[in-house]
Amino acid sequence: MPDLMSLRSDAAAELGRFFKRFEPGADRDTLLSQFDTLTRHFHIIAVATLLVDGNSQGCFLNLCRAAENWRRLLALLRSRNLPPPPATKTLPLLAALAAGRFDLANTLATAPASPRIVPDEYEDEYLWATLLRHFASQPPATASTVAPLLTQLKGLNKKDYGPRCDLAQAMLDQDTDAFASAFERARLDYELHTEKKAASFATPFTAFAPHRFLWLEGLALLRLGERAGIVLADADYKYCPPLARVPMTATYTGDWTIPNVAED
């Protein structure tokens, strides 16, 4: 995949420049913009490492780098008494989950979150992001905690979130058949939207490229399902290849990150 190889090289170069010139005292909007870009670069590198090199562990390491940098950003914002990022910025959390790093995912999921920003954040996106945080936390979500959120999201009657609500319910019920059915419906929705974007000249190529070949949210949901006792080991899903679903055995040592912030 020559495009991914080229994008990976460009992303690595940009990350090198970012870490050399990073300014922790920048204003909040600048930091959020920079870390959105940083997360995208690591996402690109992770996908290319998996699909070009066939290296699942290298993929997971780069997903961890995205998540760990976001954790350090959250700590930096707290240390400066600045509001946390919008709750709908879920890519770092999904990265930690897709790598199977539930400890790191828990740290991100339980960090203080901003209330919904109206009108910038749609209600359905905000509710789903909140549900993801509950399921990613340790101990995982209970029915009493998430039932009101699920009811609220279902009440919006948004087509894209019907299968996701069913996935959430299946995890609560530990129902493998219901989970498998809902996951396939959600995956088909993802395929439909992805192919539509791929055919559009208006789609930004660089930002879209990693999503074109790998469904990060799908991988995260499969990991959450496994933690709930739902294993679909024999299923081969488009955008969620078996190579991306093996256990993470590599040890992430905290490289390629901004400095840690000492918190009280």
Residue pairs with C-beta under 8 A, 6 or more apart in sequence:
1 48
1 51
1 52
1 213
3 205
3 209
4 44
4 47
4 48
4 51
4 52
4 209
4 213
5 48
5 52
7 44
7 48
7 206
7 209
8 44
8 45
8 48
8 49
8 52
11 40
11 41
11 42
11 44
11 45
12 41
12 45
14 37
14 41
15 38
15 41
15 42
15 45
15 256
18 34
18 37
18 38
18 41
19 256
19 258
22 34
22 258
24 76
24 258
24 259
24 261
26 34
28 77
28 82
28 83
31 73
31 76
31 77
32 85
32 89
35 69
35 70
35 73
35 85
36 89
38 66
38 69
39 66
39 69
39 70
39 91
39 92
39 95
40 91
40 206
40 207
40 210
42 62
42 63
42 65
42 66
42 69
42 95
42 256
43 62
43 63
43 66
43 91
43 95
43 210
43 216
44 206
44 209
44 210
45 62
46 58
46 59
46 60
46 61
46 62
46 63
46 66
46 95
46 210
47 59
47 209
47 210
47 213
47 214
49 55
49 58
49 59
49 62
50 56
50 58
50 59
50 214
50 241
50 243
50 244
51 213
51 214
54 243
56 243
56 244
56 246
57 248
57 249
57 250
58 250
59 99
59 244
60 98
60 99
60 100
60 101
60 248
60 250
60 252
61 99
61 250
61 252
63 95
63 96
63 98
63 99
63 101
64 95
64 96
64 99
64 101
64 104
64 252
65 252
65 255
65 256
65 257
66 91
66 92
66 95
67 92
67 93
67 95
67 96
67 99
67 101
67 104
67 105
67 108
68 104
68 252
68 254
68 257
69 92
69 256
69 257
69 258
70 92
70 93
70 108
71 92
71 104
71 107
71 108
71 111
72 257
72 258
72 259
72 260
72 261
73 85
73 258
74 84
74 85
74 108
74 111
74 112
75 260
75 261
75 263
76 258
76 261
77 83
77 84
77 85
78 84
78 112
78 261
78 263
79 261
79 262
79 263
83 114
84 111
84 112
84 113
84 114
85 114
86 114
86 117
86 120
86 121
87 113
87 114
87 115
87 116
87 121
87 126
87 129
87 130
87 133
88 121
88 125
88 126
88 129
90 129
90 132
90 217
91 216
92 108
93 105
93 108
93 109
93 132
93 133
93 136
93 220
94 132
94 216
94 217
94 219
94 220
95 216
96 102
96 104
96 105
96 108
96 136
97 105
97 136
97 219
97 220
97 223
97 224
98 216
98 219
98 220
98 223
98 244
99 248
100 223
100 247
100 248
101 248
101 252
102 136
102 138
102 223
102 227
103 138
105 136
106 136
106 137
106 138
108 136
109 132
109 133
109 134
109 136
109 137
110 133
110 137
113 130
113 133
116 123
116 126
123 156
124 153
124 156
124 158
124 160
124 161
127 149
127 152
127 153
127 156
128 153
128 161
128 164
130 149
131 141
131 146
131 149
131 150
131 153
131 168
132 220
134 140
134 141
134 145
134 146
134 149
135 141
135 146
135 168
135 171
135 224
136 224
140 171
140 224
140 227
140 228
141 172
142 172
143 172
146 168
146 172
150 165
150 168
150 169
153 161
153 164
153 165
154 161
154 162
154 165
159 189
160 189
160 193
162 185
163 182
163 183
163 185
163 186
163 189
164 182
164 186
166 178
166 181
166 182
166 185
167 179
167 182
167 183
167 186
167 221
167 225
169 175
169 178
170 176
170 178
170 179
170 182
170 225
170 230
171 179
171 224
171 225
171 228
171 230
172 228
174 228
174 229
174 230
175 230
176 230
176 231
176 232
179 225
179 230
179 232
180 232
180 235
183 218
183 221
183 222
183 225
183 232
183 237
184 237
186 218
186 221
187 215
187 218
187 237
187 238
187 239
187 240
190 215
190 217
190 218
190 239
191 238
191 239
194 211
194 212
194 215
194 239
197 203
197 208
197 211
197 212
198 208
198 212
210 216
213 239
214 239
214 240
214 241
214 244
215 237
215 239
215 240
218 237
218 239
218 240
219 240
219 244
219 245
222 232
222 240
222 245
225 231
225 232
236 242
